């Protein structure tokens, strides 16, 4: 059984997926996810992007009204990934129509490899989606900056 890491361990569970970890939707347009494994694979990436695609589909009107979705990726435990996973992540981003994202923040540890991957994804986002990808190391600060409160138990639907 997987468990979320603080501070998200106090949040009610919305989506628990053994392949990547946890995800929450906080109205009107915030998606937070937390990876629980130290190594990402194509399976990890597909499961996470399936969750993002689900939110984009079922909350489309809300996201459009807000000018796109804000995504907070809590990837502090991630230490590495398969090269195929990195490519799949970028491919899945490319599949979406431009304008779906307002901003995204990736919270990581001090792993240089991850920082480099985030910078690559940022270039793709700027060129393809018009969004911005920010790199951070403190999740609490990010949650405060974007006024992300504790989600409801029903926010995923």
C-alpha positions in Angstrom: 0.0 0.0 0.0 1.4 3.4 -1.0 1.2 6.4 1.1 1.5 10.1 0.2 4.4 12.1 1.6 3.9 15.3 3.7 2.3 17.7 3.4 -0.1 15.9 1.1 -0.5 13.0 3.5 -3.1 15.0 5.3 -5.2 15.5 2.2 -8.2 13.3 1.5 -7.6 10.7 -1.2 -9.0 11.4 -4.6 -7.0 9.3 -7.0 -4.6 6.6 -5.8 -2.7 4.8 -8.6 0.0 2.3 -7.7 1.7 3.1 -11.0 2.6 6.6 -10.1 1.1 7.7 -6.8 -1.5 10.3 -6.0 -3.5 13.0 -7.8 -6.0 15.7 -6.7 -8.2 18.2 -8.5 -8.8 21.4 -6.7 -11.5 23.6 -8.2 -11.6 25.6 -10.2 -8.5 24.5 -12.2 -5.6 23.0 -10.2 -4.2 19.5 -10.6 -1.7 18.3 -8.0 0.1 15.0 -8.3 2.7 13.3 -6.2 5.0 10.5 -7.5 5.9 7.9 -4.9 8.6 6.0 -6.7 12.2 7.0 -7.1 12.3 5.8 -10.8 9.9 6.7 -13.5 9.0 4.3 -16.4 6.8 4.6 -19.4 4.1 3.0 -17.3 4.5 5.8 -14.7 4.3 8.4 -17.4 1.2 6.9 -19.1 -0.7 6.6 -15.8 0.1 10.2 -14.8 -0.9 11.6 -18.2 -4.0 9.5 -18.3 -5.0 11.2 -15.1 -4.2 14.6 -16.5 -6.2 13.8 -19.7 -9.2 12.7 -17.6 -9.2 16.1 -15.7 -8.9 18.0 -19.0 -11.8 16.1 -20.4 -14.3 16.2 -17.5 -13.4 19.7 -16.3 -13.0 21.3 -19.7 -15.5 24.2 -19.1 -13.8 25.1 -15.8 -10.4 25.0 -17.3 -11.3 27.2 -20.2 -13.0 29.7 -17.9 -9.8 29.9 -15.9 -7.5 30.2 -18.9 -6.1 26.7 -18.5 -5.1 24.3 -15.8 -2.4 24.9 -13.2 -0.4 21.7 -12.6 1.7 21.1 -9.5 4.0 18.0 -9.9 5.4 16.9 -6.5 8.4 14.8 -7.7 10.6 15.3 -4.7 11.3 11.5 -4.4 12.1 11.0 -8.1 15.8 10.3 -8.6 15.8 9.0 -12.2 13.8 7.8 -15.2 14.1 5.5 -18.2 15.0 7.4 -21.4 11.8 6.0 -23.0 9.8 7.6 -20.1 11.3 11.0 -20.8 10.4 10.8 -24.5 6.9 9.5 -23.7 6.3 12.4 -21.3 7.2 14.9 -24.0 5.1 13.0 -26.6 2.0 13.0 -24.4 2.4 16.7 -23.9 2.6 17.3 -27.6 -0.7 15.4 -28.2 -2.8 18.0 -26.4 -4.2 21.0 -28.0 -2.3 24.3 -27.3 -3.7 26.4 -24.5 -4.8 23.7 -22.1 -2.3 24.7 -19.5 -1.9 28.0 -17.7 1.2 27.0 -15.7 3.0 24.0 -14.3 5.4 23.7 -11.4 7.7 20.7 -10.9 8.9 20.4 -7.3 12.1 18.3 -7.3 15.0 17.5 -5.1 18.5 18.4 -6.0 19.0 15.8 -8.8 20.7 17.5 -11.8 19.3 15.0 -14.3 15.7 15.9 -13.3 16.5 19.6 -13.5 17.8 19.2 -17.0 14.7 17.2 -18.0 12.4 19.9 -16.6 14.3 22.6 -18.6 13.8 20.5 -21.8 10.1 20.2 -21.1 9.9 23.9 -20.4 11.2 24.7 -23.9 8.6 22.3 -25.4 5.8 23.9 -23.4 6.8 27.4 -24.4 6.9 26.4 -28.1 3.9 24.0 -28.1 1.3 24.9 -25.4 2.1 28.5 -24.5 2.4 27.5 -20.9 5.3 28.0 -18.5 7.0 25.3 -16.5 8.6 26.4 -13.3 11.1 24.5 -11.3 10.9 24.6 -7.4 12.3 22.7 -4.4 9.8 23.6 -1.7 6.3 22.2 -2.1 4.8 24.3 0.7 5.9 27.5 -0.9 4.4 26.5 -4.3 1.1 25.6 -2.7 0.9 29.0 -0.9 2.0 30.9 -4.0 -0.8 29.4 -6.1 -3.3 29.5 -3.2 -3.8 25.7 -3.4 -6.0 24.6 -0.5 -6.8 21.2 0.8 -9.0 19.5 -1.8 -12.5 18.1 -1.2 -13.1 14.4 -1.3 -15.3 14.7 -4.4 -13.1 17.0 -6.5 -11.9 14.2 -8.9 -15.3 13.6 -10.5 
